Amino acid sequence: MPYELLVHLMNEDPILAEVEELPAAGDNCLYLINPRRRDGKPVPYLDREAVQFIFPWTRVTFIEVMPSEEQDDKLVEFFRD
């Protein structure tokens, strides 16, 4: 099951990408598939033809795991009348 991540890199805008598995505690790098900006546009400093990328942990500030479509249906949203 692929996960969608919002990866925050040092001194860069966050990028949206997929991973096959969430990174483990002992991993040295982060393997990303199909990275793009939040609005879907290509990341300017990455080659458009490449689809998989490896980023060292020293470049990653933090990662947000985005909810999948299945989880999105289960989220409770609060609203006010």
C-alpha positions as CSV (number, residue, x, y, z in Angstrom):
1,M,0.0,0.0,0.0
2,P,1.7,3.2,-1.1
3,Y,1.7,6.2,1.3
4,E,1.6,9.8,0.2
5,L,4.0,12.1,2.1
6,L,4.6,15.8,2.3
7,V,8.3,16.1,2.7
8,H,9.8,19.3,4.1
9,L,13.4,19.7,2.9
10,M,15.9,22.2,4.3
11,N,15.7,25.6,2.6
12,E,13.2,24.4,0.0
13,D,9.4,24.3,-0.5
14,P,7.8,21.1,0.7
15,I,7.3,18.4,-2.0
16,L,4.5,15.8,-2.3
17,A,5.6,12.2,-3.1
18,E,4.7,8.5,-2.6
19,V,6.6,5.8,-0.8
20,E,6.0,2.0,-0.8
21,E,6.7,1.7,2.9
22,L,7.1,4.3,5.7
23,P,10.7,4.9,6.6
24,A,12.1,2.8,9.4
25,A,14.2,4.1,12.3
26,G,17.4,2.6,10.9
27,D,17.1,4.0,7.4
28,N,19.9,6.3,6.2
29,C,17.9,7.9,3.3
30,L,14.4,8.5,2.2
31,Y,13.3,6.8,-1.1
32,L,10.6,8.9,-2.9
33,I,8.5,8.1,-6.0
34,N,7.0,10.7,-8.3
35,P,7.9,13.9,-6.3
36,R,6.0,17.1,-7.2
37,R,5.0,20.4,-5.6
38,R,1.9,20.6,-3.6
39,D,0.0,22.1,-6.6
40,G,1.1,19.2,-8.9
41,K,3.7,21.1,-10.8
42,P,7.2,19.6,-11.3
43,V,10.0,20.3,-8.8
44,P,12.4,22.7,-10.6
45,Y,15.6,21.3,-9.2
46,L,14.7,17.7,-10.2
47,D,15.0,16.1,-13.6
48,R,11.5,15.7,-15.2
49,E,12.4,12.3,-16.6
50,A,13.4,10.7,-13.3
51,V,10.6,9.1,-11.2
52,Q,12.5,7.8,-8.1
53,F,14.7,9.8,-5.8
54,I,16.9,9.2,-2.8
55,F,17.3,12.0,-0.3
56,P,19.7,11.7,2.7
57,W,18.1,12.3,6.1
58,T,20.4,15.3,6.6
59,R,18.3,17.2,4.0
60,V,14.9,16.3,5.5
61,T,13.5,18.5,8.2
62,F,10.2,16.6,8.8
63,I,7.6,14.5,7.0
64,E,3.8,14.6,7.1
65,V,1.9,11.4,6.2
66,M,-1.2,12.4,4.3
67,P,-4.4,10.4,4.8
68,S,-5.4,7.9,2.1
69,E,-8.8,8.0,0.5
70,E,-9.9,5.2,2.8
71,Q,-8.8,7.1,5.9
72,D,-10.2,10.4,4.6
73,D,-13.7,8.9,4.7
74,K,-13.3,8.0,8.4
75,L,-12.0,11.5,9.5
76,V,-14.5,13.4,11.6
77,E,-14.7,17.1,10.6
78,F,-16.1,19.6,13.1
79,F,-18.4,22.4,11.8
80,R,-20.5,25.1,13.3
81,D,-24.1,25.9,12.4
